[in-house]
């Protein structure tokens, strides 16, 4: 297969998902979303010839993006100073300090993996099976986590004024 034909196949395959993919990356790596988006597409391009379509292309792309976001976060945390880490903890992890929150605050209080799960299911419309593939966990774990998250968010919303 010629390089130009392969490029056309790749572009056609990923085109329907690029906007949602960029939004996903922006939510999970707000500091460098453009760079991570480019790295994701480059990794997908490099791996496209070997893509076996065991999962859908959308699931495959989001899995690559998730790994790139995690890599970026790991690099960011390695480079942070003690002061920056403390500011992040104060800003992002005030679970016990605020007892009444609206939905956005309640979601922001969740761990990154919990927010990612909610975003994949409700923000991007992935099935529980697809979300499990992206997060690299069993489907039963996704079902259990969703049940727990719904119950916890419902309880927090009932406490809100």
N, C-alpha and C positions, 0 to 999 in steps of 0.2 A: 504494500500500500504506500502510495507517495506521501511525502511530508505535508504537502498542501492539502491533500484529501484528509489526512489524519487531523490536521489543524481544523478543517471545516467540521469534521465529525465531533471533535472535542468542543468547539465553540457552540455548535448546535445542541450538544448534550447538556452543557452547563448553563447556557443562556437563561433558561427559565428560572434559575435559582440564584442568580448573582445578587439581586437586590436583597433578598431575604438572608443570603449568606453574609453580605456586608453588614446588615443590621445585627445579625447574630454576633459577629466579630466585634462590632462597635459596643455592644452590651457587655461583652466579656473581656475586652481589652481596649478601654476607651482612650488610652494614652497613644497607641500606635495602630489604629484600625486599618489605615491604608497599607502600611507595611505588612501587616499580618494577612490582609486580604491578598496582596500580591504573592506573599510566600505560600499561601494556601493554594492559589490558582497555579503557581509554578509547580508545587508538589503534585497537584492533581494532573497537570499536563505531563509531568515526568512519569507518573504512574498509570496514565490512562491506557497505554497499550497493554499493560498487565492486568487492568481492571477486569475481574471475572464476572461481575454483575451478580454476585451472590446476594448482595443487597442492592437497593435502588441507588442510582447515581446521586440523588439528593442526600440520602443517608451517608453515602461514602464521602461526599464533599463536606458535610457538616462534621463528620468524624475527623477529617483532616483539619478543618478549621478549629475544632475543639483542641486538638493536640497542639496546634500552632499557638493558640491563646494560652494554653497551660505552659508551653515553653517560654512564652513572653513573660508570663507572670512569675515563673521561676527565676528568670533572669532579672526581672525588676526587683524581686525580693532579695536576691543575693546582693544587689547593688545599693539597697537602701541603708541609710544610717539609722541609728537607734532612735533619734528624734522623729524621723519620718515614720518609722514603724509605730511609735507611740501615737502620733497624730492619726494614723490610719485606724488603730484600735479604738481610739476615742471617737472618731467619726463614724466608724462602721459597725462597732460591736457594743451598742448600748442596750442590749436586750433587757437587762434588769432595771435600767434607769427609767425607762418610759413604759408605763403599764397600759396606756391608752393610745392606740395608733390607728390611723386610717389604713386602707389596704396597701397603698404604696409604701408606707412606712413599715408595715408588717412584712411585706415582701422583701424590702431592703434589709430587714433584720435577719433574713434567712441566710444560711451558708451558701457559698457560691454554687455548689453542686445542686442544692435544692432550687435555687433561682434558675439554674440552667435547665433542670428538669421541667419546671413550670413553663419556661420560655419555649422549649422544644414542643411540648404538648399543646399548650394554649396559644402561644405566640406564632408558632410555625406550622402547627397542624400535623405534626408527626404522630404516628400511631405509637402505642406503648412498646410494641415490638421494635419499631425503628428507633425510638428513643433509647431503648435498651442496647441496641447495636451501637449507637453513637457514643453512649456513655460507657460501653463495655462492661455492662452488668447484666445479670439475668433479668428476664422479663418480669418475673415474680418480685424482684427487688423494686423495679419501677412501680408496679402496682401497689406494693406495700408503702413505698415512700409517698406516692400520690395520695393514698388514703390518709396517711399520717399528716401530710401537709394540708390537705383540705380541712381536716378536723382541727388542726392547730390554727389555721387562718380564720376559720369560722369562729372559733372561741375568742380569738383576739378581736375580731370585728364586733362580736356581741358585747365585748367589754368597752368598746369605743363609745364616746358620747354621741 
